[in-house]
Amino acid sequence: MVNLVISAVLIWQSLLTAIPDPATLSPEELGRVVLSSRTTRPIADFEIQSPKGMNPYTFLYLYEWPSREELHCTRTRWRATLRPAGEIDRNATWWLGPIRSNRQIALITASGECPAKAYVALSGATEPDADTVRWALERYQAFLAKSETFDLRCESHSMPQDICSNPNKLSGWLKHKVVETASVGESGVWLKLGRTTDVRISLKEPGSLDIFIHPPTPF
């Protein structure tokens, strides 16, 4: 049994690539090492996410330079799994595991530029239309800025109920939360704010906005 486990580990490692410590490379160098010919756009930034909670893996995130569209900006985020591979010539190395990517969208800044942060991942079995998500993000920003009046419905199962009955308190609380993902369903566009809050903007009733506050999801 021990020999079988060792063989499985060796086979697994033989399928991987050892890379230098990402912290020793520039974003451009890291993009060339990790992505090879997967992308033609340079990497603008990266971050390393250490294991946390029930997740035992270290993730490396690579962010391409954004592309300016007519009314929004898009970029690709790459995620690679890392495992310690020991040292080579006294330098730390990592096994580079599976690499995945997803497209992200952000609203153009007031100066007409693509922002460095505040990007929202396009989520779903089929990648949603970026223009539809951009529209939903603009509607959500209009709610936070109180520049329009919305037919608001709010449900809270983890926060004091008065947060839903007080629009000013609700919008102030939401301003401190980050929209992480967006998906499009039959009933509208869903914006996920961390593990506790979901916002739905109706496609048929643009003036309708639903907010659901719930206990943290497991992942």
Buried (B, 14 or more C-beta within 10 A) or exposed (E): EEEEEEEEEEEEEEEBBEBBEBEEBEBEEBBBBBBEEEBEEEBBEBEEEEEEEEEEEBBBEBBBBBEEBEEBBBBBBBBBBBBEBEEEEEEBBBBBBEBEBEBBBBBBEEEEEBEEEEBBBBBEEEEBEBEBBBBBBEBBEBBEEEEEEBEBEBEBEEBEEEBBEBBEEBBEBBEEEEBBBBBBEEEBBBBBBEEBBBBBBBBEEBEBBBBBBBEEEEE
